[in-house]
Amino acid sequence: MDNSIIMQWLVETIKNDTWRNFDSLHIDDIDSKYESKKNWLNGGIECLHNANKIIHQLSFKDKKIFLLLSLEGNSEKQGINFNSSDELESQFDETPPSLYVYEDSWSNFIDTLQQGHLISKNILNIDGFDFYHIEYKEEGDLEYRRSIISVID
């Protein structure tokens, strides 16, 4: 994995304040091995872990990183309808996972997590990370938008 891509994105996103507009970095842009869906969950976690180390090295103390995994939408609310990593992976949509920057005090992020549901550690069995299931439908949408947000706990 080329951490210089993550570092460059972090510096530019924070310096230009574009993180507030949800400027993201797709993991397949970090390394081509993450182009395959079978590598998205573990690859996303690896990228999140590395980005977290880099942001601390760069001394951006008020900034943190989260990972967004997009799931297939549905006309009916699905909730947490998976019991393992394999079941979760089968629900990924066509968009590779992305890294985002946030501040602890960023109300958009806080509101999003409060509307989501914390996924039990027993389901994904990935230590050191919290996972939230987010599901919502905006006016005019035909389907519920679904995603998983992961943060380092």
Secondary structure as UniProt FT lines:
FT   HELIX           3..15
FT   TURN            16..17
FT   HELIX           18..21
FT   STRAND          25..26
FT   HELIX           27..29
FT   HELIX           32..35
FT   HELIX           37..39
FT   HELIX           40..57
FT   TURN            58..59
FT   TURN            61..62
FT   STRAND          63..74
FT   HELIX           85..89
FT   TURN            90..91
FT   STRAND          98..103
FT   TURN            104..105
FT   HELIX           107..115
FT   STRAND          117..118
FT   HELIX           121..124
FT   TURN            127..128
FT   STRAND          129..136
FT   TURN            139..140
FT   STRAND          144..152
//
